[in-house]
Amino acid sequence: LEFRRVLFRSKGTPVGISPLFVHNDDQIVGLAYLLTLALRVMTYFESAVREALDKTQDELPDYYPGGKSSAHPTAKMMLERVAKRGFTLVEIIRDNRPSQWVLSKPPPMLMKIMDILKIPTSTYEKLIE
């Protein structure tokens, strides 16, 4: 059911990638498998987050613009909100010292998603290593 809903939403919507020129049937089949895999990952992602929120009767913070929460988030909206929030990566260069990287604090929604999916917060911190 969830997979069909995600697939229905994606029909007729630009994928947001440059045109691909395929030259043989194997490439078409491979692209179809890749897109199907992406849809399955999105479906799992959405289902896992919703199920966890339902179990705890919790909501995902900062889901809607203005900071409103949601108990029934969609994968598309979660990814859009995290992408729009943006991240800042700054390199600090000092005289005669190795440079140091500083990464902005992750948004609360991302931290909640990582907690739900049991992804250690150190994964985010390792982005600067």
Backbone as a printed PyTorch tensor [residue, N CA C, xyz], in Angstrom:
tensor([[[  0.8230,  -1.1960,   0.0000],
         [  0.0000,   0.0000,   0.0000],
         [  0.8660,   1.2590,   0.0000]],

        [[  1.8310,   1.3440,   0.8920],
         [  2.6970,   2.5100,   0.9650],
         [  3.5090,   2.6730,  -0.3180]],

        [[  4.0080,   1.5520,  -0.8460],
         [  4.8280,   1.6100,  -2.0570],
         [  4.0090,   2.1710,  -3.2110]],

        [[  2.7470,   1.7480,  -3.3320],
         [  1.9050,   2.2370,  -4.4160],
         [  1.6560,   3.7320,  -4.2700]],

        [[  1.4930,   4.2110,  -3.0350],
         [  1.2660,   5.6440,  -2.8280],
         [  2.4860,   6.4610,  -3.2420]],

        [[  3.6760,   5.9920,  -2.8550],
         [  4.9050,   6.6870,  -3.2340],
         [  5.0900,   6.6450,  -4.7520]],

        [[  4.8120,   5.4950,  -5.3550],
         [  4.9280,   5.3640,  -6.8030],
         [  3.9390,   6.2860,  -7.4960]],

        [[  2.7150,   6.3640,  -7.0110],
         [  1.6990,   7.2270,  -7.6070],
         [  2.1370,   8.6790,  -7.5420]],

        [[  2.6900,   9.0960,  -6.4080],
         [  3.1530,  10.4770,  -6.2620],
         [  4.2780,  10.8140,  -7.2200]],

        [[  5.1020,   9.8320,  -7.5440],
         [  6.2590,  10.1050,  -8.3890],
         [  5.9200,  10.0980,  -9.8760]],

        [[  4.7640,   9.5700, -10.2450],
         [  4.3910,   9.5070, -11.6540],
         [  4.1580,  10.9120, -12.1960]],

        [[  4.7660,  11.2020, -13.3260],
         [  4.5750,  12.4910, -13.9670],
         [  5.3650,  13.6190, -13.3380]],

        [[  6.1260,  13.3210, -12.3120],
         [  6.9220,  14.3350, -11.6400],
         [  8.3670,  14.2300, -12.1140]],

        [[  8.9740,  15.3590, -12.4960],
         [ 10.3780,  15.2910, -12.9060],
         [ 11.2490,  14.7390, -11.7810]],

        [[ 12.1820,  13.8830, -12.1370],
         [ 13.0550,  13.2640, -11.1470],
         [ 14.1140,  14.2470, -10.6650]],

        [[ 14.4040,  15.2590, -11.4620],
         [ 15.3700,  16.2610, -11.0530],
         [ 16.7900,  15.9180, -11.4330]],

        [[ 16.9530,  15.0990, -12.4520],
         [ 18.2860,  14.7620, -12.9360],
         [ 18.3750,  15.1180, -14.4130]],

        [[ 19.5800,  15.2560, -14.8980],
         [ 19.7860,  15.5580, -16.3110],
         [ 19.2960,  14.4030, -17.1620]],

        [[ 18.9190,  14.7020, -18.3960],
         [ 18.4640,  13.6150, -19.2720],
         [ 19.5480,  12.5500, -19.4390]],

        [[ 19.1070,  11.3100, -19.4560],
         [ 20.0180,  10.1860, -19.6440],
         [ 19.7810,   9.6120, -21.0300]],

        [[ 20.8340,   9.3680, -21.7250],
         [ 20.7120,   8.7780, -23.0420],
         [ 21.1490,   7.3250, -22.9390]],

        [[ 20.1850,   6.4440, -23.0240],
         [ 20.4840,   5.0290, -22.9450],
         [ 20.6100,   4.4760, -24.3550]],

        [[ 21.5200,   3.5360, -24.5050],
         [ 21.8070,   3.0160, -25.8370],
         [ 21.3630,   1.5830, -26.0380]],

        [[ 21.0710,   0.8880, -24.9550],
         [ 20.6130,  -0.4860, -25.1380],
         [ 19.6210,  -0.8730, -24.0400]],

        [[ 18.9960,  -2.0060, -24.2190],
         [ 17.9470,  -2.4480, -23.2940],
         [ 18.4670,  -2.6940, -21.8790]],

        [[ 19.7020,  -3.1550, -21.7480],
         [ 20.2610,  -3.3970, -20.4160],
         [ 20.3080,  -2.1190, -19.5850]],

        [[ 20.6040,  -1.0090, -20.2280],
         [ 20.6520,   0.2650, -19.5120],
         [ 19.2550,   0.6810, -19.0530]],

        [[ 18.2480,   0.4440, -19.8680],
         [ 16.8680,   0.7730, -19.5030],
         [ 16.4290,  -0.0880, -18.3200]],

        [[ 16.7270,  -1.3780, -18.3820],
         [ 16.3780,  -2.2890, -17.2930],
         [ 17.0960,  -1.8700, -16.0140]],

        [[ 18.3790,  -1.5480, -16.1140],
         [ 19.1560,  -1.1250, -14.9490],
         [ 18.5990,   0.1460, -14.3260]],

        [[ 18.2180,   1.0970, -15.1680],
         [ 17.6450,   2.3430, -14.6730],
         [ 16.3020,   2.0860, -13.9790]],

        [[ 15.5030,   1.2060, -14.5510],
         [ 14.2120,   0.8510, -13.9350],
         [ 14.4380,   0.1940, -12.5750]],

        [[ 15.4120,  -0.7040, -12.4630],
         [ 15.7310,  -1.3360, -11.1780],
         [ 16.2020,  -0.2940, -10.1640]],

        [[ 17.0320,   0.6250, -10.6180],
         [ 17.5520,   1.6570,  -9.7270],
         [ 16.4270,   2.5440,  -9.1900]],

        [[ 15.5260,   2.9700, -10.0600],
         [ 14.4100,   3.8010,  -9.6260],
         [ 13.4720,   3.0320,  -8.6900]],

        [[ 13.2530,   1.7470,  -8.9910],
         [ 12.4220,   0.9180,  -8.1170],
         [ 13.0650,   0.7760,  -6.7440]],

        [[ 14.3750,   0.5800,  -6.7070],
         [ 15.0930,   0.4810,  -5.4350],
         [ 14.9620,   1.7800,  -4.6450]],

        [[ 15.1060,   2.9100,  -5.3220],
         [ 14.9730,   4.2030,  -4.6520],
         [ 13.5790,   4.3630,  -4.0560]],

        [[ 12.5560,   3.9560,  -4.7910],
         [ 11.1880,   4.0470,  -4.2710],
         [ 10.9870,   3.1270,  -3.0700]],

        [[ 11.5950,   1.9550,  -3.1200],
         [ 11.4770,   1.0290,  -1.9910],
         [ 12.1720,   1.5840,  -0.7500]],

        [[ 13.3150,   2.2060,  -0.9360],
         [ 14.0330,   2.8010,   0.1930],
         [ 13.1970,   3.9340,   0.7930]],

        [[ 12.6070,   4.7690,  -0.0690],
         [ 11.7590,   5.8570,   0.4250],
         [ 10.5520,   5.3100,   1.1800]],

        [[  9.9600,   4.2370,   0.6670],
         [  8.8010,   3.6280,   1.3090],
         [  9.1770,   3.0710,   2.6770]],

        [[ 10.3140,   2.3820,   2.7460],
         [ 10.7800,   1.8360,   4.0280],
         [ 11.0530,   2.9690,   5.0140]],

        [[ 11.7350,   3.9890,   4.5420],
         [ 12.0970,   5.1440,   5.3680],
         [ 10.8350,   5.7660,   5.9810]],

        [[  9.8520,   6.0370,   5.1410],
         [  8.6060,   6.6410,   5.6090],
         [  7.8690,   5.7180,   6.5830]],

        [[  7.7660,   4.4460,   6.2350],
         [  7.0590,   3.4880,   7.0910],
         [  7.7270,   3.3300,   8.4500]],

        [[  9.0510,   3.2530,   8.4560],
         [  9.7810,   3.0750,   9.7190],
         [  9.5860,   4.2770,  10.6360]],

        [[  9.6580,   5.4660,  10.0700],
         [  9.4860,   6.6740,  10.8840],
         [  8.0570,   6.7610,  11.4050]],

        [[  7.0790,   6.5330,  10.5300],
         [  5.6750,   6.6040,  10.9590],
         [  5.3490,   5.5570,  12.0230]],

        [[  5.8410,   4.3430,  11.8280],
         [  5.5740,   3.2660,  12.7920],
         [  6.1520,   3.6130,  14.1650]],

        [[  7.3800,   4.1220,  14.1700],
         [  8.0110,   4.4860,  15.4420],
         [  7.2580,   5.6270,  16.1190]],

        [[  6.8140,   6.6060,  15.3430],
         [  6.0550,   7.7180,  15.9190],
         [  4.7100,   7.2420,  16.4630]],

        [[  4.0760,   6.3060,  15.7580],
         [  2.8010,   5.7520,  16.2280],
         [  2.9770,   4.9990,  17.5420]],

        [[  4.0380,   4.1970,  17.6350],
         [  4.2850,   3.4110,  18.8510],
         [  4.4760,   4.2970,  20.0650]],

        [[  5.2070,   5.3770,  19.8890],
         [  5.5090,   6.2610,  21.0140],
         [  4.5090,   7.4070,  21.1370]],

        [[  3.5760,   7.4880,  20.1970],
         [  2.6160,   8.5950,  20.1190],
         [  3.3340,   9.9340,  20.1680]],

        [[  4.4010,   9.9990,  19.3850],
         [  5.2510,  11.1770,  19.3180],
         [  5.0400,  11.8690,  17.9740]],

        [[  5.6520,  13.0330,  17.8060],
         [  5.5940,  13.7520,  16.5430],
         [  6.9950,  14.1320,  16.1060]],

        [[  7.1410,  14.3530,  14.8130],
         [  8.4230,  14.7660,  14.2480],
         [  8.5130,  16.2860,  14.3430]],

        [[  9.5110,  16.8110,  15.0740],
         [  9.6000,  18.2640,  15.2540],
         [ 10.0160,  18.9910,  13.9830]],

        [[  9.5970,  20.2480,  13.8820],
         [ 10.0180,  21.1400,  12.7940],
         [  9.6760,  20.5700,  11.4170]],

        [[  8.5560,  19.8730,  11.3190],
         [  8.1750,  19.2340,  10.0550],
         [  7.6100,  20.2400,   9.0640]],

        [[  6.6990,  21.0700,   9.5340],
         [  6.1000,  22.0880,   8.6730],
         [  6.8380,  23.4050,   8.8490]],

        [[  6.8190,  24.2570,   7.8210],
         [  7.4100,  25.5900,   7.9920],
         [  6.7590,  26.2920,   9.1850]],

        [[  7.5490,  26.9630,   9.9450],
         [  7.0450,  27.6000,  11.1500],
         [  7.2750,  26.7600,  12.3840]],

        [[  7.8240,  25.5540,  12.2100],
         [  8.1820,  24.7230,  13.3470],
         [  7.1220,  23.7550,  13.8250]],

        [[  5.9840,  23.6600,  13.1170],
         [  4.9440,  22.7240,  13.5480],
         [  5.4130,  21.2840,  13.3960]],

        [[  4.9020,  20.4210,  14.2660],
         [  5.2640,  19.0030,  14.2510],
         [  4.2330,  18.1930,  13.4840]],

        [[  4.5800,  16.9350,  13.1780],
         [  3.6540,  16.0250,  12.5040],
         [  3.8540,  14.6060,  13.0100]],

        [[  2.7410,  13.8930,  13.1410],
         [  2.7960,  12.4850,  13.5390],
         [  2.7380,  11.5610,  12.3330]],

        [[  2.4570,  12.1250,  11.1440],
         [  2.3280,  11.3280,   9.9180],
         [  3.1450,  11.9420,   8.7760]],

        [[  4.4680,  11.9510,   8.9130],
         [  5.3050,  12.5750,   7.8870],
         [  5.4230,  11.7090,   6.6360]],

        [[  5.6670,  12.3690,   5.5150],
         [  5.9520,  11.6450,   4.2710],
         [  7.4560,  11.7000,   4.0260]],

        [[  7.9640,  10.7160,   3.3120],
         [  9.3940,  10.6640,   3.0190],
         [  9.8200,  11.8930,   2.2280]],

        [[  9.0210,  12.2720,   1.2470],
         [  9.3590,  13.4190,   0.4050],
         [  9.4920,  14.6840,   1.2360]],

        [[  8.5270,  14.9220,   2.0990],
         [  8.5510,  16.1360,   2.9080],
         [  9.7010,  16.1190,   3.9180]],

        [[  9.9770,  14.9450,   4.5100],
         [ 11.0940,  14.8710,   5.4560],
         [ 12.4080,  15.2200,   4.7570]],

        [[ 12.6160,  14.6490,   3.5720],
         [ 13.8510,  14.9100,   2.8370],
         [ 13.9290,  16.3710,   2.3970]],

        [[ 12.8100,  16.9380,   1.9620],
         [ 12.7900,  18.3450,   1.5600],
         [ 13.1090,  19.2620,   2.7300]],

        [[ 12.5150,  18.9890,   3.8850],
         [ 12.7430,  19.8390,   5.0520],
         [ 14.2120,  19.7830,   5.5060]],

        [[ 14.7870,  18.6010,   5.5070],
         [ 16.1900,  18.4820,   5.9180],
         [ 17.0890,  19.1910,   4.8940]],

        [[ 16.7800,  19.0360,   3.6040],
         [ 17.5870,  19.6850,   2.5570],
         [ 17.4560,  21.2060,   2.6170]],

        [[ 16.2490,  21.7070,   2.8540],
         [ 16.0470,  23.1590,   2.9140],
         [ 16.7040,  23.7770,   4.1390]],

        [[ 16.7550,  23.0130,   5.1980],
         [ 17.3940,  23.5160,   6.4230],
         [ 18.8590,  23.7990,   6.1550]],

        [[ 19.4520,  22.9650,   5.3410],
         [ 20.8350,  23.1760,   4.9510],
         [ 21.8350,  22.8830,   6.0610]],

        [[ 23.0480,  22.7760,   5.6560],
         [ 24.1390,  22.5030,   6.5720],
         [ 25.2680,  23.4630,   6.2320]],

        [[ 26.0050,  23.8390,   7.2410],
         [ 27.1390,  24.7270,   7.0310],
         [ 28.4000,  23.9910,   7.4490]],

        [[ 29.3450,  23.9540,   6.5310],
         [ 30.6400,  23.3380,   6.7930],
         [ 31.6970,  24.4160,   6.5960]],

        [[ 32.4460,  24.7070,   7.6510],
         [ 33.4270,  25.7790,   7.6200],
         [ 34.8090,  25.2170,   7.9060]],

        [[ 35.7640,  25.6500,   7.1080],
         [ 37.1580,  25.2670,   7.3580],
         [ 37.8510,  26.4430,   8.0390]],

        [[ 38.4510,  26.1680,   9.1870],
         [ 39.1790,  27.1870,   9.9320],
         [ 40.6710,  26.9510,   9.6890]],

        [[ 41.3080,  27.9580,   9.1270],
         [ 42.7430,  27.8620,   8.8310],
         [ 43.4820,  28.8500,   9.7290]],

        [[ 44.4430,  28.3240,  10.4720],
         [ 45.2470,  29.1520,  11.3670],
         [ 46.7000,  29.0420,  10.9450]],

        [[ 47.4690,  30.0600,  11.2900],
         [ 48.8930,  30.0550,  10.9470],
         [ 49.5940,  28.8630,  11.5780]],

        [[ 50.3440,  28.1460,  10.7800],
         [ 51.1900,  27.0380,  11.2250],
         [ 50.4400,  25.9400,  11.9840]],

        [[ 49.1650,  25.7900,  11.7500],
         [ 48.3820,  24.7240,  12.3680],
         [ 47.5780,  24.0160,  11.2890]],

        [[ 47.2730,  22.7570,  11.5330],
         [ 46.4040,  22.0730,  10.5640],
         [ 45.0060,  22.7040,  10.5670]],

        [[ 44.3780,  22.7030,   9.4160],
         [ 43.0420,  23.2820,   9.3410],
         [ 42.0550,  22.4420,  10.1480]],

        [[ 40.9880,  23.0840,  10.5590],
         [ 39.9660,  22.4320,  11.3690],
         [ 38.6160,  22.6570,  10.6930]],

        [[ 37.7910,  21.6180,  10.6520],
         [ 36.4640,  21.7120,  10.0500],
         [ 35.4100,  21.7740,  11.1390]],

        [[ 34.4190,  22.6340,  10.9330],
         [ 33.3140,  22.7800,  11.8710],
         [ 32.0190,  22.5970,  11.0840]],

        [[ 31.1470,  21.7270,  11.5870],
         [ 29.8770,  21.4230,  10.9480],
         [ 28.7460,  21.9710,  11.8030]],

        [[ 27.7560,  22.5940,  11.1450],
         [ 26.6360,  23.1670,  11.9020],
         [ 25.8620,  22.0900,  12.6540]],

        [[ 25.1630,  22.5180,  13.6740],
         [ 24.3570,  21.6090,  14.4840],
         [ 23.2300,  21.0470,  13.6050]],

        [[ 22.9890,  19.7460,  13.6820],
         [ 21.9190,  19.1650,  12.8620],
         [ 20.5450,  19.6230,  13.3450]],

        [[ 19.5910,  19.7490,  12.4080],
         [ 18.2460,  20.1620,  12.8210],
         [ 17.5920,  19.1030,  13.7060]],

        [[ 16.6840,  19.5210,  14.6040],
         [ 16.0340,  18.5710,  15.5140],
         [ 15.3250,  17.4360,  14.7770]],

        [[ 14.7310,  17.7550,  13.6240],
         [ 14.0200,  16.7140,  12.8790],
         [ 14.9880,  15.6250,  12.4220]],

        [[ 16.1600,  16.0110,  11.9460],
         [ 17.1450,  15.0290,  11.5040],
         [ 17.6130,  14.1740,  12.6710]],

        [[ 17.8150,  14.7940,  13.8120],
         [ 18.2480,  14.0430,  14.9870],
         [ 17.1840,  13.0270,  15.4000]],

        [[ 15.9250,  13.4200,  15.3280],
         [ 14.8280,  12.5140,  15.6760],
         [ 14.7640,  11.3500,  14.6900]],

        [[ 14.9140,  11.6360,  13.3950],
         [ 14.8990,  10.5920,  12.3680],
         [ 16.0510,   9.6200,  12.5850]],

        [[ 17.2340,  10.1480,  12.8640],
         [ 18.3910,   9.2880,  13.1030],
         [ 18.1710,   8.4110,  14.3260]],

        [[ 17.5510,   8.9690,  15.3520],
         [ 17.2560,   8.2030,  16.5610],
         [ 16.2550,   7.0840,  16.2480]],

        [[ 15.2210,   7.4060,  15.4970],
         [ 14.1980,   6.4160,  15.1270],
         [ 14.8060,   5.2730,  14.3260]],

        [[ 15.6700,   5.6140,  13.3630],
         [ 16.2780,   4.6090,  12.4930],
         [ 17.5220,   3.9720,  13.1100]],

        [[ 17.8020,   4.3350,  14.3620],
         [ 18.9440,   3.7940,  15.1060],
         [ 20.2800,   4.0500,  14.3950]],

        [[ 20.3910,   5.2500,  13.8360],
         [ 21.6460,   5.6880,  13.2150],
         [ 22.3770,   6.5140,  14.2720]],

        [[ 23.5850,   6.1180,  14.6450],
         [ 24.3010,   6.8580,  15.6930],
         [ 24.5540,   8.3110,  15.2820]],

        [[ 24.4810,   9.2220,  16.2460],
         [ 24.7310,  10.6250,  15.9420],
         [ 26.1730,  10.8420,  15.4930]],

        [[ 27.0360,   9.9290,  15.8430],
         [ 28.4350,  10.0380,  15.4110],
         [ 28.5370,   9.9620,  13.8880]],

        [[ 27.5600,   9.3810,  13.2340],
         [ 27.5490,   9.3130,  11.7670],
         [ 27.5360,  10.7170,  11.1840]],

        [[ 26.7310,  11.5930,  11.7740],
         [ 26.6690,  12.9870,  11.3320],
         [ 27.9950,  13.6890,  11.5950]],

        [[ 28.5600,  13.4460,  12.7620],
         [ 29.8080,  14.0960,  13.1380],
         [ 30.9710,  13.6230,  12.2730]],

        [[ 30.9020,  12.3940,  11.7690],
         [ 31.9750,  11.8430,  10.9440],
         [ 32.0200,  12.4670,   9.5500]],

        [[ 31.0200,  13.2610,   9.1910],
         [ 31.0220,  13.9150,   7.8870],
         [ 32.2120,  14.8350,   7.7100]],

        [[ 32.7610,  15.3140,   8.8110],
         [ 33.8870,  16.2560,   8.7060],
         [ 35.2470,  15.5640,   8.7990]],

        [[ 35.2480,  14.2690,   9.0120],
         [ 36.5360,  13.5610,   9.1140],
         [ 37.1180,  13.2790,   7.7610]]])
